[in-house]
Amino acid sequence: MPIQRQHTNERMSEIVTHNGTVYLAGQVSNDESVGIEEQTRQTLANIERLLEAAGTDKTKLLSVTIYLRDIDRHFAGMNSVWDQWLPQGVAPARATVQAKLCEPWILVEMSVTAATN
């Protein structure tokens, strides 16, 4: 099965699909004026949009890695939004780590792997 790439530039592809698995590049909010809850909502909305473009949805998540700028300050706020967003019974494998993100205003970034079927 060939590798499919969508939303590709010289540095990366936002979506890569291969052999029934979708890989999303790290997703962030585009709004530097909001806090962790709204950045999390916007990040999850980006993920939903890309999953739909790849022919799948959040009920088929396999793995999510969550990067937080400050895990002590932002873990609870991110989780409050995550818990409302994710349907019961479809929780993926997940890791949450603290990381120095590419812009100082980015509070959360998520990298996703999902099934297509």
Secondary structure as UniProt FT lines:
FT   STRAND          4..8
FT   STRAND          13..18
FT   TURN            19..20
FT   STRAND          21..27
FT   TURN            32..33
FT   HELIX           36..53
FT   TURN            54..55
FT   HELIX           58..60
FT   STRAND          61..68
FT   HELIX           71..85
FT   TURN            88..89
FT   STRAND          93..98
FT   TURN            104..105
FT   STRAND          108..115
//
